[in-house]
Amino acid sequence: MTKASMIALVSIAIYISSSFNFVYATGAATPGAAESNKFKVVGHVYCDTCRVEFETKISKPISGAVVKLECRNRTDGALTFQSPEIMTTQSGDYSIDVEGDYEDSDCDVTLVKSSWPDCSDMTEEWRKARVVLTTFDGVSGNIRFANSLGFKKKEALPECKKVLTDLGYYELQNELGNEVLP
Ligand SMILES: *[C@@H]1O[C@H](CO)[C@@H](O)[C@H](O)[C@H]1NC(C)=O
C-alpha cells in the first residue's frame, strides 16, 4: 500500500471515530431509553465506474437508486424488520428510520435497483452493508453509518487506469497475487 493510501485510510478512521464521538456527545442526554430506540441509518450509493468494488475519486453518486433495510433473527432467519424501499437523493445519499432494538438480528442495507441502465451490475457479496441496530453492544448514538454501496458500470472508464495507478491498486494486487502464488 502506498503512503498516500495509508494516510487516506487513517484519515477516514479518524473521521469516523470523531463522528461517533460527536453522536455520542449529543445522544448521551437520554440514557436508558432502550424500549423506544429510534435509529437513523444513513449511507451512500455510487456508480463504481472502475468496476473495482470500492469508491474512487471518479465514482459517481447515483440519485434515484433504490435500497431497503432488512433485519433477520440470527437464530432462525425470520424477518424482524423490513423498511419500505427508499430512494437515494440527488447526492446519492439515503436515510432510513428504524424503530426498536435489533440486538439478536443481523441487519443489512441491500441494493434493490439502480436508476442508471449502464451502471446497474451488482455483485452478490457487495450488494449489502451490515449495520448494527442495538445500543447493547457499546455503540451509542442514533445515527448508524452503513458502508457505501456501489453498482458496477458496464465498462470501466478509460481514466480508471491512471486513478488506480495513483492509488497503488496494481502494486497491491501484485503483492496479494504473489502471496497466493507458490
Ligand atoms: C429468534 O428465533 C429464536 C428461535 O426460533 C426465538 O427463540 C427468538 O425468540 C427469536 N428472537 C426474536 C427477537 O424474534
The ligand as an ORCA input file, in Angstrom:
! r2SCAN-3c Opt
* xyz 0 1
  C     -35.323    -15.675     17.194
  O     -35.533    -17.028     16.961
  C     -35.423    -17.841     18.116
  C     -35.562    -19.312     17.676
  O     -36.705    -19.500     16.888
  C     -36.507    -17.428     19.136
  O     -36.365    -18.208     20.297
  C     -36.307    -15.941     19.465
  O     -37.336    -15.514     20.344
  C     -36.323    -15.101     18.200
  N     -35.992    -13.726     18.560
  C     -36.656    -12.667     18.083
  C     -36.177    -11.338     18.531
  O     -37.635    -12.765     17.331
*
